[in-house]
Each structure stands twice: as C-alpha cells, then as structure tokens.
C-alpha cells in the first residue's frame, strides 16, 4: 500500500475513536439500540436531519437528549401541537421602547440540536416553517435572514399515521430528512435492567459530553474526504433509478435522496474507521435513507410498506465487484 494511503487510513482510524466514545456514552442511556445510535451518529456527521417514527414511550426524546448532552451542544425541545404557529418556533420581532427599534427575539429553533416532538400533530403551515431552516440552516423574518448555529440538526418524531389528530408530512418536507428511523421496543433483557435500575433519568441528567463541538465540526469535514469508487457511485444511482422506473413505485427518490445516500455512505465508512466506502455501507443505509422518500402503488401507504419495497430493490440490484 502506498505511504499516502497508509497515512490516510491511519487518520480515519483515529477519527473513529471519538465517534465510538460518543456512541458508548449515548448507549449508557439508550439501552439495546446500538444500530439506531450508529445511524443517528452517521446522520449528524453527514450534516443531516433525522425523522423517528414510533409509538410514544420508547425513548425518542431520550435519544435526542442523550445525543445533545454527549456532544455538549445546546438543546431545545419543541412540542408540536395543532395550535402552534411558525413564529412560536422561529421567533418574533418585538419593539424595544428604549431603543425605539424592533429587535428580533430568537425562538427555540436557534439551538444546535432541536427535537421537533410529534411533528405531524402541527398544521402544514407550521410544519413548512422548518423547511428553510433544515435545508439552508437559516431563517427569514420580516425580510431579514438569520443564520442558525453550527452544527445544526433536527431530530423530529412523529406518531404512526393511524393515530388520530395527525397531519401527514408533505413529500417536500419528508425529502429534507436524511434518514427515517424506528426505535422499536427494547430487548427483554435491556427492558428488565431498565426496570430494576429505576430508569435512566438520573444517568441522563449527569451525562457528560463525550465529544467537543470543535471535534464534531472537524469530523464532519473529514466525511467529505472518504473515497467512493466509481462503481459504488454507479451502484447508488442504480438503486435510485430502480425506484423511479420500478413497477411498484408511484414516486421514486429525488436527486437530494441520492446525495444523502452518498454522503451517509461516506459518514458510515468514517465511523467504521475506513478511508473508503464499500457496498455493504450502501446496503446498510439504503432503507433508512430512501424509504420515507418513496410512494408505493400497492400497500397500506405507511413507512413499513416503503421499507419493505426498498429492501426488495436492494436485494434485486446487482452489487459491484
């Protein structure tokens, strides 16, 4: 192996150490969900946003808080309800009597990690207020633009579509989430340990940062240095094209989705301590990155049907050698 390649590989292995430390710290609170923690970490490293669809009480909020505390970042939780207004999350301009001028008061969106809890309980008008923030990392208020802090990640949760009082997210907003995840119930052994220990509230309260903001920003920069072979790039494009021309899809994935899968693949390789991506990375991520962006012609229309459809696409697409 050439000296430059050896040096690059060593640097990537060194970069994986703080990532593993971060994941182990989060796992102290979120029990039995190593793969979900890994995928959420990949998304943060790739500068993406996460959508978590699951029933109440399985740890969606706990995961978000544990990630924020482990990264030492500012955290805000926004409880989405049917009467929530866009100004409630973005902020408002208030007239200051002393200065005789309007001053912008930032809303809870101005945090590094934002938990948009039960996002599909809010009206479409309020949901759309997140669009500019998620894609451009800045918001507009009364013809002025305000930059959001870096890093910036939205962790949104939503109830399953069959729950009452929900407004399904439009395709344009779903497409802005890099990944859709589902925590599910913990394994029996982990749930038993959770019961006997009295919960994780105290552990979460005293969870110390495992990664500094500066280290996280450096790791995000390193993601772009991961090599993706030409054949692997063609493999990603083949997966996308199958959803666009496949018989069971009413709506295929967008170009943004292809970019998200490419970037997430690089981030996963970094987490694994490699300077290059492999087909296994793409296959491991395809369902989480693509399933919420497609519509299937047959099925119940829920996320589970889309996940199974993407699994079939991955199984039927030839893997580059």
SVG drawing of the C-alpha trace seen along z (x, -y; Angstrom):
<svg xmlns="http://www.w3.org/2000/svg" viewBox="-58 -55 63 66">
<polyline fill="none" stroke="black" stroke-width="0.4" points="0.0,0.0 1.3,-3.5 2.5,-5.7 -0.2,-8.3 -2.9,-5.7 -1.5,-4.3 -1.4,-7.7 -5.0,-8.4 -6.2,-5.1 -4.5,-5.7 -6.1,-9.2 -9.5,-7.7 -9.0,-5.0 -8.0,-7.8 -11.2,-9.7 -13.3,-6.6 -12.1,-6.6 -14.1,-9.7 -17.1,-8.5 -17.1,-5.2 -16.7,-7.1 -19.8,-9.2 -21.9,-6.1 -20.9,-4.4 -21.9,-7.4 -25.3,-7.6 -25.7,-3.8 -25.5,-4.3 -29.0,-5.9 -30.5,-4.3 -30.2,-0.6 -30.2,2.2 -30.3,-0.2 -26.7,-0.2 -27.7,-0.2 -30.1,-3.1 -27.4,-5.1 -24.9,-4.4 -27.4,-5.5 -28.2,-8.7 -24.5,-9.4 -23.9,-8.8 -26.7,-11.3 -25.2,-14.0 -21.7,-13.5 -23.2,-13.8 -25.0,-17.1 -28.4,-15.5 -31.7,-15.5 -33.4,-12.5 -37.1,-11.5 -38.1,-9.0 -41.5,-7.3 -42.6,-5.2 -45.2,-4.8 -44.9,-7.0 -42.7,-6.0 -39.9,-4.0 -37.1,-6.6 -37.3,-9.0 -36.9,-12.1 -34.3,-10.3 -32.2,-9.5 -32.3,-13.2 -31.3,-14.5 -28.6,-11.9 -27.1,-12.9 -27.2,-16.6 -25.6,-16.1 -22.9,-13.8 -22.0,-16.4 -22.0,-19.2 -24.4,-21.2 -27.4,-23.4 -30.7,-21.5 -34.3,-22.7 -37.5,-20.6 -40.5,-21.9 -43.8,-20.1 -45.7,-20.4 -49.5,-20.9 -52.3,-21.9 -52.3,-25.5 -48.5,-26.0 -47.6,-29.0 -44.5,-29.4 -43.4,-32.4 -43.5,-30.1 -40.5,-28.1 -38.7,-30.7 -39.0,-33.8 -40.6,-37.2 -39.6,-40.9 -40.5,-43.0 -40.5,-46.7 -38.0,-48.0 -39.2,-51.1 -35.7,-52.1 -34.0,-51.9 -37.2,-52.8 -36.5,-49.9 -37.6,-46.4 -35.4,-43.6 -35.5,-40.0 -36.1,-37.5 -34.9,-34.1 -37.2,-31.1 -36.3,-27.6 -35.2,-26.7 -31.9,-28.6 -30.2,-25.6 -27.6,-23.0 -30.0,-20.1 -33.7,-20.6 -36.2,-18.0 -39.4,-18.6 -41.7,-16.3 -44.7,-14.8 -44.2,-17.0 -47.2,-15.6 -49.6,-17.0 -48.9,-20.5 -50.6,-22.1 -48.9,-22.1 -48.2,-25.9 -46.2,-25.3 -44.5,-22.2 -43.4,-24.2 -41.7,-26.7 -38.9,-24.1 -38.2,-23.8 -35.9,-26.7 -34.1,-26.1 -33.5,-22.4 -32.2,-23.0 -30.4,-26.3 -29.6,-26.5 -31.0,-30.0 -34.5,-31.6 -36.1,-34.7 -38.1,-37.0 -39.5,-40.3 -37.1,-40.4 -34.1,-39.7 -32.2,-36.4 -30.7,-34.9 -28.1,-32.1 -28.7,-29.2 -25.9,-27.9 -23.4,-25.3 -23.7,-22.4 -27.5,-22.2 -29.6,-19.1 -33.3,-18.5 -34.5,-15.3 -38.2,-15.0 -40.6,-12.4 -44.0,-11.5 -46.8,-9.2 -47.8,-6.4 -50.3,-7.6 -53.1,-5.6 -53.1,-7.7 -55.8,-10.4 -55.1,-14.1 -52.2,-13.9 -51.3,-15.8 -49.2,-13.7 -45.9,-15.4 -45.8,-16.5 -43.2,-14.9 -41.2,-18.1 -40.6,-18.1 -40.0,-14.3 -37.3,-14.7 -35.4,-17.0 -34.8,-14.4 -31.7,-12.4 -32.9,-9.3 -36.1,-7.8 -35.5,-5.6 -37.7,-3.5 -36.5,-2.7 -38.9,0.1 -39.2,1.8 -36.0,2.7 -34.9,6.3 -36.3,8.1 -33.0,8.2 -32.4,4.5 -36.0,3.6 -35.6,5.8 -32.4,4.0 -34.2,0.7 -37.0,1.6 -34.6,2.8 -32.4,-0.2 -35.3,-2.6 -35.0,-4.3 -32.4,-6.4 -33.4,-9.9 -30.6,-10.3 -28.0,-8.9 -29.2,-11.3 -29.1,-14.2 -25.4,-13.6 -24.4,-12.5 -21.1,-14.3 -20.0,-15.4 -18.0,-12.8 -17.2,-15.0 -16.5,-18.6 -18.2,-20.9 -14.8,-21.6 -14.1,-17.8 -17.6,-17.3 -17.1,-20.0 -13.7,-18.5 -15.3,-15.0 -18.0,-16.5 -15.3,-17.9 -13.5,-14.5 -16.6,-12.9 -16.1,-14.5 -12.6,-13.0 -13.8,-9.4 -13.2,-7.8 -16.2,-6.4 -15.2,-4.3 -16.8,-4.9 -18.5,-1.5 -20.0,-2.2 -21.3,-5.6 -23.0,-3.8 -24.5,-1.3 -26.1,-4.2 -27.5,-5.6 -28.9,-2.2 -30.8,-1.9 -32.3,-5.3 -33.2,-4.6 -35.0,-1.4 -37.3,-3.4 -38.0,-5.8 -38.8,-3.2 -39.8,-0.3 -43.4,1.1 -44.3,0.9 -43.3,-2.7 -45.6,-5.6 -43.0,-8.2 -39.2,-7.5 -36.4,-9.1 -35.1,-12.6 -31.7,-13.8 -31.5,-15.1 -32.0,-11.5 -29.1,-10.3 -26.9,-12.9 -28.0,-12.0 -27.2,-8.3 -23.8,-9.2 -22.9,-11.4 -24.3,-9.0 -22.2,-6.2 -19.1,-8.3 -20.0,-9.0 -20.6,-5.3 -17.2,-4.5 -15.6,-7.1 -17.5,-5.6 -16.0,-2.2 -12.5,-3.7 -12.1,-3.3 -10.9,-5.8 -13.1,-4.3 -16.7,-3.2 -17.8,0.3 -21.1,1.8 -22.1,3.0 -22.2,-0.6 -24.8,-1.5 -26.9,1.6 -26.9,0.9 -28.1,-2.6 -30.5,-2.3 -33.6,-1.6 -33.1,-4.4 -32.2,-7.0 -34.6,-6.1 -37.8,-4.6 -39.5,-7.8 -39.0,-9.4 -40.9,-6.9 -44.6,-6.1 -45.6,-2.6 -48.5,-1.8 -49.7,1.1 -49.7,1.4 -51.1,-0.5 -49.1,-3.7 -47.2,-3.6 -43.5,-3.7 -43.3,0.1 -44.5,0.8 -41.9,-1.6 -39.2,0.0 -40.0,3.5 -40.1,2.1 -36.6,0.6 -35.4,3.9 -36.6,5.6 -34.8,3.0 -31.5,3.6 -31.9,7.4 -32.6,7.3 -29.9,4.8 -26.5,6.3 -23.7,5.4 -20.5,4.1 -17.4,6.3"/>
</svg>
